[in-house]
Amino acid sequence: MTFGLSGCITGDKQTSSGGSGAEGGESGGDSTSSKSYDFDPANPEFPQPMAALIQSGFETGSLSDLKNMETREEPRYGEPVKETPSSESELLDPDKLAFAMTPTEDPAAYRTTMQPLMDNIAKETGKDVEYFPLQSYASQVEAMRSERLHVAGFSTGPTPFAVNLAGAVPFSLQVSDEGDFGYRLWLATQADNDDIDALEDLEGKRVAHSEPSSNSGNQAPRALFANQGVVPGDDYEVAYSGGHEQSVLGVANGDYDAAPVCSTCVTRVANSGNLDPSKIKVVWASNPFPTTSFTYRYNLTPEIQEGIRAAFIDYDYSDTKIAETFEGRGKFTEIDYATAYDIILQIQENNGVEYETGNLGE
């Protein structure tokens, strides 16, 4: 199976199930803080109202999850991160650095948000930095491959494509002051849907997947659900919705019976008032995945690479729009691609994902 590059913006074992036997709407709804829920993130049981998971912070992982991952010297699938060339003639020293975030419906949406970071990249590298708005994951990967893009935040699913096709070096993830990072795959359905209380109840149902290359919206459920005996496309009908927001709102409106969704993506929808999370329930949840990887191109000069790293790691952005926009994640922690993305590579290997330039279409 081959996927193009579209999908959402870490984990190892799956969250064990509760009494349901599973492992891990309407707009303008009530605030999640208006009711207290009895949910223990350390011992999760499902099904649960989505509001309970949001209220307890279960949409993210913690630094302990990240630190407890098994260290890997080489990625289990695909090529390793490219090393900086030893020959000076192969190094890239652009007059201006181009920076891009993972594409959204509004390609320039993060221009103002990420300005404090871009200012520090300029300060640490001595280079002017411009925001490079892009409309798709394919165009983002292609821009870095062709050396027009130098620093970027790649969404989870496309990160291995960026490594294998574009020479990207993932070096950092965003975290909050409390060390929260990443996101989970949640399997969501209507709170009053008595026919679905566990993963195995999807048989014969119409289930929304977001887009082909989305990690939590397609690749992860295809691999992880199959490991639990439920095969998407065989045991239930897959309908591509076009995105996580479309998936969860489609569930709320009854267009789909259920949907695997990115936890932080749908939390943002709920926090914006466009979804009442008390009217959605989650019947299965994964352990946390890494979220947007921040990368630079491998053949930038060592001095530029060092400056880029410093702009991320050595500064606290907790009082900026960066933290305001990304659920309080105003700090960056260093990662090793082979280790932090191992679960993603397992999923893509299981799904037969091929990292080929010809597969970069939507």
C-alpha positions in Angstrom: 0.0 0.0 0.0 1.3 3.4 -0.9 0.2 6.7 0.5 0.5 10.3 -0.6 1.4 13.1 1.7 -1.7 14.5 3.4 -3.0 14.3 6.9 -2.9 15.8 10.5 -0.4 18.0 12.4 4.7 8.8 20.8 4.3 5.8 21.9 5.0 2.1 21.9 2.5 -0.4 23.4 -1.2 0.3 23.2 -3.2 1.5 26.2 -4.8 -1.5 27.8 -8.5 -1.7 27.9 -11.0 -1.3 30.7 -14.2 -3.1 31.2 -15.4 -2.5 27.7 -12.8 -4.8 26.3 -11.3 -2.1 24.2 -7.8 -0.8 24.3 -7.3 2.1 24.4 -22.2 16.5 18.1 -23.0 19.5 18.1 -21.3 22.9 17.9 -21.1 25.5 20.6 -21.4 23.0 23.5 -20.7 23.3 27.2 -17.2 23.8 28.6 -15.4 20.6 29.7 -14.9 22.3 33.1 -18.6 22.5 33.8 -18.7 18.9 35.0 -16.3 16.8 37.0 -15.5 13.3 35.5 -14.2 10.3 37.2 -11.3 9.3 34.9 -7.9 8.1 35.9 -5.3 8.7 33.1 -2.9 6.2 34.8 -5.5 3.5 34.6 -7.8 4.4 31.7 -11.0 2.5 31.1 -13.2 2.9 28.0 -15.7 4.1 26.8 -15.3 7.6 28.2 -16.9 11.0 27.3 -14.4 12.9 25.2 -14.9 15.8 27.7 -13.4 13.6 30.5 -10.3 12.9 28.5 -9.8 16.6 27.6 -10.4 17.6 31.2 -7.8 15.2 32.5 -5.2 16.2 29.8 -5.3 12.7 28.3 -4.9 14.1 24.8 -1.1 14.3 25.3 1.8 12.3 26.6 4.6 13.3 29.0 8.3 13.6 28.9 8.5 10.3 30.9 6.8 8.6 28.0 9.4 10.1 25.6 12.3 9.2 27.9 11.1 5.6 28.4 11.2 4.8 24.7 13.7 2.1 23.6 16.8 3.8 22.2 17.5 2.8 18.6 20.8 3.4 16.8 19.1 3.1 13.3 15.5 3.5 12.2 13.7 0.2 11.8 12.3 1.2 8.4 13.5 3.5 5.7 16.8 5.4 5.6 18.6 6.9 8.5 18.9 10.7 8.9 21.6 11.9 6.5 24.9 13.1 8.1 26.3 16.6 7.4 28.6 16.4 4.4 32.3 16.5 5.1 33.1 18.3 1.9 32.7 22.1 2.0 31.5 22.1 -1.6 28.5 20.0 -0.6 27.4 22.4 2.1 24.5 24.8 1.8 25.0 28.4 2.9 21.9 30.4 1.8 21.7 34.1 2.1 18.2 33.8 3.6 16.7 30.9 5.5 13.2 29.8 4.6 11.0 28.4 7.4 7.6 26.7 7.1 5.1 25.1 9.4 2.9 22.1 8.6 0.4 23.2 6.0 -3.1 24.3 7.1 -6.2 25.5 5.2 -4.6 29.0 5.5 -1.0 28.5 4.5 0.2 31.7 6.2 -1.7 31.0 9.4 1.5 30.5 11.5 3.5 33.4 10.1 2.8 35.7 13.1 2.6 32.9 15.6 6.1 31.7 14.8 7.8 35.1 14.5 9.5 34.9 17.9 11.2 31.7 16.9 12.1 33.0 13.5 13.6 36.1 15.1 15.8 33.9 17.3 16.9 31.8 14.3 18.0 35.0 12.6 19.8 36.1 15.8 21.6 32.7 16.3 22.5 32.1 12.6 23.1 35.7 11.4 20.7 35.0 8.5 17.5 36.7 7.5 14.5 34.3 7.9 11.4 34.3 5.8 8.2 32.4 6.3 7.4 30.1 3.4 3.7 29.3 3.2 2.9 26.0 1.6 -0.4 24.4 0.8 0.3 20.7 1.1 2.6 18.1 2.7 3.8 17.1 -0.8 4.8 20.7 -1.6 6.5 21.0 1.8 8.6 17.9 1.3 9.4 18.9 -2.3 10.5 22.4 -1.2 13.0 21.0 1.3 14.2 18.3 -1.2 14.9 21.1 -3.7 16.7 23.2 -1.1 14.2 26.0 -1.3 13.0 25.2 2.3 15.7 25.0 5.1 13.8 24.8 8.4 10.4 23.2 8.9 7.8 21.7 11.2 6.6 18.5 9.5 3.5 16.7 10.7 3.8 13.2 12.2 3.0 11.1 9.2 5.0 13.0 6.6 8.1 13.2 8.8 9.6 9.9 7.5 8.9 11.1 4.0 10.8 14.3 4.7 13.7 12.2 6.1 13.8 9.7 3.2 13.1 12.1 0.4 14.1 15.6 1.4 17.2 15.3 3.6 15.3 16.5 6.7 17.0 16.1 10.1 14.3 16.0 12.9 15.8 17.3 16.1 13.1 18.7 18.3 9.5 18.4 19.5 7.3 21.0 21.3 6.6 20.5 25.0 4.7 22.4 27.7 6.1 23.7 31.0 4.8 20.4 32.5 6.5 18.4 29.8 3.3 17.5 27.9 4.0 16.5 24.3 2.5 14.6 21.4 -1.0 13.3 20.9 -3.0 10.1 20.9 -5.2 8.3 18.5 -8.8 8.3 19.8 -11.6 6.3 18.4 -14.7 8.5 18.7 -18.4 7.9 18.2 -21.6 9.6 19.4 -22.1 9.5 23.2 -25.5 8.0 22.8 -24.5 5.3 20.2 -25.1 2.1 22.2 -24.0 0.0 19.3 -20.3 1.0 19.6 -18.6 0.7 23.0 -15.4 -1.0 21.9 -13.1 -1.4 18.9 -14.6 -4.7 17.8 -18.0 -3.0 17.5 -16.9 -1.3 14.3 -17.8 -4.3 12.2 -20.1 -3.3 9.4 -20.0 0.4 10.3 -19.1 3.4 8.2 -16.0 4.9 9.7 -14.3 8.2 8.8 -10.5 8.2 8.2 -9.1 11.7 7.6 -6.6 11.4 4.7 -4.4 8.7 3.4 -1.0 9.8 4.8 -2.4 11.0 8.2 -0.8 9.0 11.0 -3.6 9.0 13.6 -6.3 9.5 10.9 -5.4 6.5 8.7 -2.0 4.9 8.9 -2.1 4.2 12.7 -5.6 2.7 12.8 -4.9 0.6 9.7 -1.9 -1.0 11.6 -3.0 -0.9 15.2 -6.7 -1.8 14.7 -5.6 -4.8 12.5 -3.3 -5.9 15.4 -6.5 -6.0 17.5 -8.3 -8.1 15.0 -10.3 -5.3 13.3 -9.2 -4.6 9.7 -10.2 -1.3 8.2 -11.7 -1.7 4.8 -12.6 -5.3 5.5 -14.4 -5.2 8.8 -15.8 -1.7 8.3 -16.2 0.8 5.5 -13.6 3.5 5.3 -14.7 6.9 4.1 -12.1 9.7 3.8 -13.4 12.9 5.4 -10.5 15.2 4.4 -9.3 16.0 7.9 -9.7 15.4 11.6 -12.1 18.3 12.2 -14.3 17.0 9.4 -14.1 13.5 10.8 -15.2 14.4 14.4 -17.8 16.9 13.2 -19.1 14.3 10.8 -19.4 11.9 13.7 -21.2 14.5 15.8 -23.7 15.2 12.9 -24.3 11.5 12.3 -22.6 11.4 8.9 -20.2 8.6 10.2 -20.6 6.0 12.8 -17.2 6.6 14.2 -13.8 8.0 13.4 -10.1 7.5 14.5 -8.9 11.1 15.2 -5.9 13.0 16.5 -6.6 13.8 20.1 -5.1 17.3 20.1 -6.7 18.2 16.8 -10.2 17.5 18.1 -9.4 19.1 21.4 -8.7 22.3 19.6 -12.1 21.9 17.8 -13.8 21.5 21.2 -11.9 24.4 22.8 -12.9 26.6 20.0 -16.6 26.0 20.7 -17.3 24.1 17.5 -17.8 20.7 19.2 -19.5 19.7 22.4 -17.1 17.0 23.7 -19.7 15.7 26.2 -21.7 14.4 23.3 -18.8 12.4 21.9 -17.4 9.3 23.5 -14.0 7.7 23.1 -14.0 3.9 23.0 -10.3 3.2 22.4 -7.1 5.2 22.8 -3.4 4.7 21.9 -0.4 5.7 23.8 1.0 9.1 22.7 2.6 9.7 19.3 5.2 12.3 18.6 3.7 15.5 17.2 5.1 18.0 14.7 8.9 17.4 14.2 11.1 20.4 13.8 13.8 19.8 11.2 16.5 21.4 9.1 18.1 20.3 5.9 21.1 18.0 6.5 23.6 19.9 4.3 23.2 23.3 5.9 26.6 24.4 7.2 27.4 23.2 10.8 27.3 26.8 12.0 23.8 27.3 10.7 22.6 24.0 12.1 24.0 24.9 15.5 22.3 28.3 15.4 18.9 26.7 14.4 19.2 24.2 17.3 20.0 27.0 19.7 17.0 29.1 18.6 14.7 26.2 19.5 16.3 24.5 22.5 17.9 27.5 24.3 14.8 29.7 24.4 11.6 29.6 26.4 8.6 30.7 24.3 6.0 30.2 27.0 5.0 33.9 27.0 4.6 34.1 23.2 1.9 33.3 20.7 3.7 30.0 20.1 2.5 28.7 23.5 -0.8 30.4 23.2 -1.5 28.7 19.8 -0.2 25.2 20.7 -1.9 24.4 24.0 0.9 25.9 26.2 3.7 24.2 24.4 6.2 27.0 24.5 9.4 24.9 24.9 11.3 22.5 22.7 13.0 19.3 23.6 15.7 17.4 21.6 14.8 14.1 20.0 16.5 11.3 18.1 14.5 10.4 15.0 15.1 6.7 15.1 14.0 6.5 18.7 11.1 9.0 18.9 9.6 8.0 15.6 10.0 4.2 16.0 6.3 3.7 16.5 5.5 5.7 13.4 8.0 3.7 11.4 6.4 0.5 12.7 3.1 1.7 11.5 4.3 2.8 8.1 6.2 -0.5 7.6 3.1 -2.5 8.5 1.1 -0.5 6.0 3.7 -0.9 3.2 4.3 2.8 2.9 6.9 3.5 0.1 9.1 6.6 0.3 9.2 7.5 -3.4 9.3 10.9 -5.1 6.5 9.7 -7.4 4.2 9.2 -4.4 4.2 12.8 -3.2 0.9 13.6 -4.8 -2.2 14.3 -2.6 
